[in-house]
Amino acid sequence: IEAIRKMNFVVSFRNTAFIAVGTVMLNTLVSSMAAYVLCRKSFKYRNGFSFFLYFTTLFNGGMVSTYVFFIRYLNLKDSLWALILPLMVNVFYLLIMRSFMSAIPETIYESCKIDGAGEFRIYFQFALPLVKSGLATVTLFIALDYWNDWYNAMLYISSRNKFPLQYMLYDMLASTEALSKLASSAN
């Protein structure tokens, strides 16, 4: 029995590491790219998009509609992608990255354009190195969010071999409490 528990622990730890690393990479990339676009003065609709994104932080679609969307339309029931995709874009982190990117002078972008650099080259070779502290901050926040998340696993994952570490520990604790209550009621 102990070997089975250790195996579940290792599998759960591997699932959590996959979820955390995958989410950190995707969320950081998407948030920083969107922040780069939203901080550029040449993007005509940046204020409208910024307002739209901010507005979504005030109101969301609700838990039931989100659950139905991920289960029925995206077919993510019992998939590790169900733990990565729902929170892949966090508007709060996007707005933090936008603040960091807005601190870069527009003249740097203009100089890059004059030298013939395209938008992707400007983003990867000039903008990202200048906002390393913002990337580190957002990366740490994202990693902590996903490392400690067990609730989405409770909603979307049913196979024990796909449980992340936090949900496996939560499940073990709930089982132990149920057994102790059952044992105390039998006395």
Buried (B, 14 or more C-beta within 10 A) or exposed (E): EEEEEEEBBEBBEEBBEBBBEBBBEBBBEBBBBBBBBBBBEEEEEBEEEBEEBEEEEEEEEEEEEEBEEBBEEEEBBEBBBBBBBBBBBBBEBBBBBBEBBBEBEEEEBEEBEEEEBEBEEBBEEBBBEBBEEBBEBBBEBBBEBBBEBBEBBBBBBEEEEBBBBBBBBBBBEEEEEEEEEEEEEEE
